[in-house]
Amino acid sequence: MKFPGLRKIKHYFPVSQPKPQLPSFEVRPELDTYIVGLDQTIVDVVASVTDDFLVRYDIQKGLSNLVEHAKANAIYQELVAKQAISDHFAGGTIGNTIHNYSVLADDKSVLLGVMSANIALGSPAYHYVCHTSSKVDMNHLQGVAGDIGRGITMITPDGERTFVIDPSDMDQLEPDYIPTDIIAAASAFVVSAYPLRAIGQPIQRAMHKALEDAKAHDVPVVMSLGTRHLVEENREQIISTIKNYVNVLAMNELEAEALTGFADPLKAAEAILDHTDMVLITAGPEGLYLCGHTDDSVKRESSNPIKSASLADFNQYEFSRPMLRQYCEQPLKVYSHIDPYLGGPERIKNTNGAGDGALSAILHDMAANHFHKQVQPLSGKHEMPYLAYSSFAQICKYANRVSYEILVQNAPRLSKGLPEREDSLEEAYWER
């Protein structure tokens, strides 16, 4: 089409230069920096119910109830008919984590799992796709004939939360759908302990293949523990998996106690570091702990006030950067702690996903280190084979800030990245 009027002689675009390559939504292992996550794809449904409703469906109040598909579907249809559902959220601890990573990094990640081959309006798969960042590459998902999982959170008038889990086809992920080449070039591979309880299901074999691929190609493995009950029921299997594959372990203080027997997060972290390289423990109103290893030759003392609790002067070297223990000639355990950002929200709208948010910040820092090492391999930042770009203390701040952002919203996933400048900091800070 020709446009009327006078036009500038000079071209609007530099036609003599090669055309830039169009962005790709699919991950390119040879070009992109990304993380890979394996998850039981599930949608979270939030609804208000009465105690009589729970009794009628024989649902145990306050617990996580695994129910058959037909029964869960009947519950869901009645909730729809009564207009009792307040929200649908894409769920899954790893799905939340890699979505948050892509929002924070504004970069790609890869989700491995299952997805309904035919997505209908209003179906669990429809809500999952709608609430997941477009930066998350779903091209490697396995198509299934049925639905993905559905988790129904039912809130009774007394505020108690009761969970109904409908697995549907979420555990049908086959090992053939684990792309070795995608995992081999990743900055990190992240998985939760939930598939370990899917006894006899294909997802267990798929998870094992993914862990083996990551280990074979020296890709850091990050694992998030599920719930306290999950850890108690599968403790030996979880510990064996940690010893054989896991480099970074994330949990809350209840899961840490179930795993180690120590209610004190510091003591729990000290015990866990005998089996893995770095550990994140979120402790609610106490803040969060990030603990790991560094080499004695590159330890850095903190200029923050030194803290003592069950371990004396435990944060003395929190300005050190994390390393895999196998690369340390003289491994030193390092502990860092931070109180809730701004003392915590005045009103917490949602606690679901706060730990996933903190973990996504750690993964972002690990991926940043991987990227920087590729583009600046001779930089002083890589004089040692560090696991992350920042210090324990700095990563703590970042994880804490992201966790706060989840707590002040209703959804368990970030809807936007963090602000460029924080309103909570004085203007003089930005003028430095």
N, C-alpha and C positions, 0 to 999 in steps of 0.2 A: 504494500500500500504506500502511495506517495502522500506526503503531508504538504499542505499549502503554506505559503509564507516564506520569508527569508530564512535561510539556514546558515549556520556557521560552516565555513569551509573545512575547518579542522574536524577530524573524526572524533566522535565521542569516546571511542575505545581504541587503544593502541593496536591497530590491525597488523602492524609489522611484527608484533611479539607473538609467540606461541599462545594459543588459547589455554587458559588455566584448566586443570583437570577438575571435572565436576565432583562435588563431594559424594562419598559413597556411604549409604546407610549400613551396608554390610561390612563387617570387620575384615580388614586385609592384614593378615599376620605379618607380612614383610614391611608394612608401612605404619601401622597404627599402634598406639599404646592403649591397652585395654585390660580389663580383668574379666574372668569367667566365673560364673556362679551356677551351681546345680541345685535345683529346688523341687520340692513337691508343690506344683502350681496350685494355688488355692485362693478363693475369694472370701473375704470376711464380710459377714452380714451382721448388722447391729439392730436389735429389736427390743422393745419393751414388752414384757409378759407378766402374767400373774403366777402366784405359786400353784394355783389349781391347774394352770396350763402345763407346768412341769410334771405334776402328779399324773395328769391324764396321759401324757406320753411316756411316763416312767423314766423321766430324766432326773439324774441325781444332781441336786442343787449344789452349786459352788465348785463342781468338778468338770473335768474335760471328758465328755461322753462320746465314744466312738460308736456310731450307729450305721445301720445298713442304708443303702441309697433310697429305698422305697419309703422308709420311715422318715428320713431327713427331708425327702421331697414333700411328704404330707405336712410336716411341720412348716416348711417354707411356704407352701401354698396357702396354709391357714394364716400365716403371718401377713402374706400379701393381701389376702381377702380382708383381714381386719385392719389393714393399713398401719401395722405395728412396726414396720421396718423404717428406721431413720436414715441408715446409710449403707452403701455398698463400697467396700474398699478392696483393691488388689492386695493380697496378703502374702504370707510366706516370709519367713525371716530373711532368707537369701534374696528373694524377689525384692523385698523392701530395701535391703542393703545395696544391691547393684543399681536399683533405680536411684537411690539417694546418691550413690557414687557418680552416676552419669549427670545428675543435676548439679552436684558440687563441682565436678571436673569439667562439665560441659563437654564431655567426651564419651567415647563408646564403651560399652560393656556387652558381654554375651551371656544370654540366659539359656541354660540347658534344662530340659524337662519335657512335659507333654502339653499339648494344646488341642482343643477340640478341632477336628478337621473341618467341620461345618459349624460356623459361629452364628447363632441366632440372636436377634435383638433381645436384650434382657437376660441372656444366659450368663452363667458364671464366667465363661470365656470372654464374652462381650465386655463385662465390667472389668475384667483383668486387663485387657488390651487398652481400654479407655483410660485406665488409671496408671499406665506405665509409660515412662519417658520414651520418646521416639529415638533417643540415643541408645536404647537397649536393643541390641541385635537379637531378634527372635527367629532368625532364619534357620537355626539349627535345632528348633524344637521338633519333637516327634508328634505327628498328627495321630489322634485317637478317635475312635467312633463315638465314645461317650463324652461325659462332662469332665472338666477338671474338678479339683476338690472344692468343697464349700464348708466354711466354718461359721456357724451361727452363734453369735454372742447374745445371750438372752439376759436382760437386766430386769430383775424383780423390783417391786416398790421399795424394798429395804436397801437397794443399791448393790446387792450381791450379783456377781456375774457368773453365769453358767454357760458352758460351751458344748455345742453339738458339732462333731466333726463327721463330715460325709466324704470319705476318701474318693469315691467314684473311681476314675481311671488315673488319678494322679501318681500312683505307684507303678504304672505300666511302662516306665522309661526303660528301653532296652539298651544294652551295652553298645550295639551297633550305631547308636545315635550319639556316641561320645566322640567328637572330632579331635583326634590326637594332635593334628597340626595347629588347631586353634588354641588348645591348652598349652602346647609346647612354646608358643611365642607370647604367652600372657604375662602380665606383671605379677599376677597372683591368681590362685584358684581358691574360691570360697564355697564352703558347704556347711550345712548344719548337721547336728547329730540325729535329727528326726528320721532320716531314712534307715538308720540302724535298727529301728523298732519294726520296720516293715518286713517281718520275717517271711522268707520265701517269695518275696515280690521281686520283679525284674530290677527295680530301682536300686536295690542293694548291690547287684552285680554291676550296674552302670556306675554307681558311686565308686566301687572298688577299682574299676577300670580307670576312671578319671583320676583317682588318687595315685594309681600306679603311673599313669602318664605324666602327672605333675612331678612326681618323685624322680622319674627317669630323666626329665628335662630340667631339673633344678628350679622348678617354679615354686615359689613359697605357697604353702597350703595354709589356709585360714579356716578355722572351724568355730562355729557358734553353737554353744550348748542350747538345748531346747527349753525344758522346764525342769524343775527340781525332781518331779516324779519320774521323768524320762531318765535322768541321770541315776536315780536310785535303782530303777529297774534294769538298766543296761550298763551299770558302772564298769564292770570288768571289760566289756567289749569296747566301751568308750576309751578307757585308759589304754587298752591295746592299740586302738586306732591312733590315739595321740602320740604314743611312743614311736609308732612305725611311720607316721606320715605328717603329723601336724607341726607347723612352725609357730603359728599365732593362734591363741585360744581366747575366745570371748565368752563372757557369762555374767550373770548377776551374783550377788553375794549368797543367795540361797542355793544356787547351782554350784557355786564354789564350795560351800559347806558340804553339800551332798557328795561332791567329788573327792574332797580331801579330809572331811571330818572336822575342819577348822571353821568356826563361825567368824573369826577375825579375818578380814580380807587380806591383810598383809601376810599372816601366817599361811593362809591358803595359797596366796601367790608364790610364796617362798617354796612351798611343797610342789606346786605345779611346775615351777621352773626347773625342777629336776628332770622333767619329762619333755619339755618343749622350750622354745626360744623366747617367746614374748606372750604376755597375758594381759587382757583387759578385763577388769572387774568393775561393773557399775554397781553402786551401793546406795541408790535412791537419794535420800536427803543428805547422805554423807559425801556425795560427789562420786568421783570415779578414780580408780587406780590403774596406772599403766606401768607394768614391770617387765623387765627383760634382762638381756645380757649385753655387755660391751667388753672390749679388751682392756685390761688394766693399763696398757701403754697409751690409750687414747681417752681415758676417762676425763671428764670435765666436772669441776665442782660447781655447785649451784650458788647463785648470788641471792636466791630467795631465802626467807627464814628457814632454818633447819628444823625439821619436825622429828619428834620421837613418839612412838606408840609401843606396840609389842616388839618392834625392832627399833633400836636406838639410831638416831640420826639417819633415818631410812632414805631421805631424799637428798643426801649429800652430793650424789653424782648424777642428779636428774638432768643436767645439761649435756650429758653424754648422748651419743646416737646409738640406736639399737643395732645389734649384729646377731647373726646366727652363731650359736654357741660353737659349732664345728669350725668356724673361722677364727675363733679367739685362742691365742696361745695361752693367755692367762684369763679365763672367763671371770667376769665380775658381775654379780647380780645387782641390778639397778632398780630402784623403786621411785615412782613419782605419784603424787596425789594432788587433786584439785577439788576445791569445794564447788558446789553448784554455781553456775554462772549467775551473777547478780543476786546471789542468795537463793536462787530458784524462782520460778514464776509465782506471782501473787495468787493465781488460780490455775491449777493444773487441769487442762482439758482432757488430756489423754496420756497414759503412760505406755500404751502399746506402741512399740517401735522405737522408743528412746534409745535402747541399747543398740538397735540396728543402725540408728543414725550415728552413734558414736563410732561404731565399727566402720561405717562407710568413710568417715573422716580419716581413720588410720589407713584404710586401703587407698584413699586418695594420696596420702603422703608417700606410701610405698610405690604407687604408680609414678608419682612425680620423680622419685629417686631413680626408677627404672628409665624414665624418659630422659632425664638429665644425663644419666650415664651414657645413653646412646648418642646424644648430640654433643656432649662435652666429656668424653672419656678421660681426658688428661686433667680435668679439674681437680683441685685440692679436695673437693667434696667426696672424691672417690679414691682417696689414698688408702682406704681400707674398704673391704666389701660390706658396706653398711646395708641394713635391711630397709631403712627409711631415710627420707631426705632431712627431716628435722630431729631435734632432740626429744627425749621423753617428755620433758616439761612442755615444749611447744606443741607436741602432738596432743598432750593432755588438754591444753587450752582449746585446741581446734575441736576435738571430740566433744568436749564439754559444751561448747557453743552450739554445735549441731544438735546435740541431745536436747538442749534448751528449746531450740526451734520446733522440735517435735512435740515437746510437752505443752506448748502454748497453742497448739492447733488440734483440731478434732481428728484429722487423718494421721495414719501411722507412717506416711511417706511425705517427703518434702515436695512442695508444689513450686518452689522457686529456690534459687541459690541464696547464699548469704549476702547481705549488703556490702558494697564496696567500703563504706565507712560506717562505723558503729555509732549510733546516736548516744550510746552510754559513755563514750570516751570524750574528754574535753577537746575543744578545737585545737588547743596547743599541741596535742598529740599528733595531729595530722600535719602540722606545720614543721615537724622535725625533719 
